[in-house]
């Protein structure tokens, strides 16, 4: 235990979650993020606390199977151990907007950086986290991102990957209403993380951790995602 603690404390920590702010970008049909003062020192309450209103897919978040699979696990039922492990960063910024990346792209990464193994957490960098902006400057983030193909999702699932993440608003490419990546990943009782941040700061391999809130019957939860990098 002491050795593990020392290793954690000696690692560099990279923040992978976006800041929750008023006017932050969300899926167009989802609730906006709202933070309001509930009690304040200036009004004589003797303390400061806030009321927060938001959807369960707000900001950097993890999708539970129930998001697309009727009868699937809700967020409080998932195994959080799935969200801890070796993270792999796959750079897909060369993929054109609205297009998909798949098996060949993943295998090219494996040729250069090593085989993807069971329980690895695969994170795709599309470059869309760099477009994140508050309203009214948020439109670029909300459109045209590339995404994982159904074949690519099946390839990773066959390898035993249980968590797949992206810096875009969705793992599926923009405009693909059939959501094949969501159906494949969540349909196999696995998890999807979306809206990851600061991926330019990550190496190809790192230690990943993200913990969701225990929301009864939640389809997703905001997470505080971080990476541990050896120094």
ZAPA-705780 format. One record per residue (C-alpha): x, y, z; residue in three letters. Coordinates in pm, whole numbers, padded with zeros to 5 digits, always signed. Last residue first. Layout:
N
XYZALA/...
// end
This chain:
231
+00786+01145-01411UNK/+00530+00870-01473UNK/+00199+01008-01597UNK/-00128+00965-01409UNK/-00436+01062-01608UNK/-00751+01220-01471UNK/-01125+01205-01532UNK/-01362+01379-01293UNK/-01687+01231-01416UNK/-02034+01355-01509UNK/-02282+01070-01498UNK/-02480+00862-01746UNK/-02819+00698-01797UNK/-02893+00745-01426UNK/-03133+00502-01257UNK/-03010+00612-00912UNK/-02713+00842-00952UNK/-02393+00716-00787UNK/-02159+00982-00929UNK/-01903+00866-01182UNK/-01531+00800-01125UNK/-01259+00841-01386UNK/-00904+00703-01366UNK/-00643+00645-01636UNK/-00277+00540-01615UNK/-00075+00636-01923UNK/+00033+00510-02264UNK/+00053+00705-02593UNK/+00157+01020-02412UNK/-00102+01273-02291UNK/-00088+01654-02288UNK/-00265+01693-02625UNK/-00559+01511-02468UNK/-00644+01817-02261UNK/-01016+01742-02239UNK/-01258+01449-02263UNK/-01607+01529-02393UNK/-01726+01166-02401UNK/-01662+00843-02209UNK/-01831+00525-02330UNK/-01885+00208-02125UNK/-01927-00166-02181UNK/-02223-00399-02128UNK/-02188-00540-02481UNK/-02482-00334-02606UNK/-02312-00024-02467UNK/-02017-00070-02701UNK/-02199-00195-03010UNK/-02504+00029-02979UNK/-02295+00338-02908UNK/-02063+00264-03198UNK/-02357+00209-03437UNK/-02534+00537-03352UNK/-02801+00504-03626UNK/-02837+00885-03648UNK/-02488+00924-03791UNK/-02479+01304-03833UNK/-02160+01361-03638UNK/-01950+01046-03605UNK/-02033+00815-03318UNK/-01830+00849-02998UNK/-02025+01166-02919UNK/-01950+01522-02806UNK/-01586+01485-02906UNK/-01281+01424-02686UNK/-01339+01051-02712UNK/-01349+00748-02488UNK/-01379+00370-02508UNK/-01414+00151-02199UNK/-01447-00229-02189UNK/-01166-00336-02423UNK/-01157-00717-02433UNK/-00989-00757-02771UNK/-01322-00850-02929UNK/-01464-00522-02795UNK/-01186-00329-02970UNK/-01254-00492-03307UNK/-01631-00455-03267UNK/-01592-00081-03204UNK/-01374-00044-03512UNK/-01626-00235-03722UNK/-01909-00013-03598UNK/-01705+00293-03690UNK/-01560+00535-03435UNK/-01623+00904-03484UNK/-01539+01222-03674UNK/-01667+01560-03548UNK/-01886+01776-03776UNK/-02084+01975-03520UNK/-02126+02092-03162UNK/-01766+02201-03103UNK/-01776+02450-03390UNK/-02102+02601-03255UNK/-01967+02691-02910UNK/-01875+03058-02951UNK/-02205+03198-02820UNK/-02180+03015-02584UNK/-01874+02875-02411UNK/-01598+02704-02604UNK/-01466+02354-02677UNK/-01296+02353-03019UNK/-00969+02213-02878UNK/-01166+01919-02740UNK/-01255+01841-03102UNK/-00901+01738-03196UNK/-01013+01382-03271UNK/-00816+01222-02988UNK/-00950+00874-02926UNK/-00915+00716-02583UNK/-00891+00339-02535UNK/-00906+00208-02179UNK/-00723-00125-02171UNK/-00919-00407-02005UNK/-00800-00667-02259UNK/-00495-00560-02458UNK/-00416-00317-02739UNK/-00097-00425-02911UNK/+00204-00197-02930UNK/+00282+00166-03012UNK/+00368+00189-03383UNK/+00200-00122-03523UNK/-00082-00081-03271UNK/-00155+00268-03405UNK/-00172+00131-03760UNK/-00406-00139-03629UNK/-00642+00124-03488UNK/-00656+00312-03818UNK/-00714-00010-04012UNK/-00992-00120-03776UNK/-01190+00202-03778UNK/-01202+00578-03810UNK/-01524+00740-03925UNK/-01607+01052-04125UNK/-01806+01360-04018UNK/-01494+01578-04033UNK/-01194+01415-04202UNK/-00970+01179-04006UNK/-00617+01313-03958UNK/-00693+01410-03599UNK/-00726+01042-03510UNK/-00458+01019-03239UNK/-00502+00705-03029UNK/-00426+00758-02661UNK/-00411+00441-02454UNK/-00508+00428-02088UNK/-00402+00148-01858UNK/-00649+00105-01577UNK/-00942+00242-01381UNK/-01284+00301-01535UNK/-01377-00068-01557UNK/-01315-00089-01183UNK/-01624+00134-01150UNK/-01845-00170-01215UNK/-02174-00030-01340UNK/-02495-00045-01138UNK/-02508+00318-01025UNK/-02495+00430-01389UNK/-02786+00226-01514UNK/-02729-00122-01652UNK/-02920-00212-01966UNK/-03296-00279-01971UNK/-03337-00086-02293UNK/-02991-00034-02440UNK/-02904+00314-02564UNK/-02838+00514-02245UNK/-02903+00202-02036UNK/-02547+00084-02110UNK/-02406+00367-01894UNK/-02247+00668-02064UNK/-01953+00835-01889UNK/-01919+01212-01867UNK/-01706+01517-01946UNK/-01961+01799-01967UNK/-02330+01731-01911UNK/-02457+01380-01990UNK/-02647+01348-01659UNK/-02832+01670-01733UNK/-02772+01980-01523UNK/-02901+02185-01230UNK/-02670+02295-00949UNK/-02772+02485-00635UNK/-02486+02643-00450UNK/-02338+02686-00105UNK/-02170+02968+00092UNK/-02188+03011+00468UNK/-02306+03253+00738UNK/-02644+03313+00574UNK/-02616+03692+00605UNK/-02696+03782+00246UNK/-02333+03871+00168UNK/-02211+03544+00322UNK/-02409+03342+00070UNK/-02675+03070+00058UNK/-02823+02918-00259UNK/-02607+03082-00525UNK/-02695+02949-00869UNK/-02529+02704-01108UNK/-02707+02603-01427UNK/-02578+02359-01690UNK/-02822+02332-01978UNK/-03055+02036-02014UNK/-03010+01812-02321UNK/-03170+01850-02667UNK/-02878+02045-02820UNK/-02605+01822-02666UNK/-02419+02050-02427UNK/-02177+02341-02467UNK/-02091+02545-02154UNK/-02305+02857-02107UNK/-02268+02850-01726UNK/-01959+02655-01636UNK/-01853+02298-01558UNK/-01480+02284-01632UNK/-01382+02019-01883UNK/-01236+01692-01758UNK/-00900+01534-01850UNK/-00679+01692-01583UNK/-00326+01552-01608UNK/-00155+01431-01289UNK/+00224+01389-01282UNK/+00320+01087-01076UNK/+00523+01094-00753UNK/+00215+01093-00531UNK/+00070+00792-00714UNK/+00393+00593-00687UNK/+00429+00681-00320UNK/+00073+00564-00253UNK/+00133+00237-00437UNK/+00457+00173-00244UNK/+00284+00239+00088UNK/+00000+00000+00000UNK/
// end
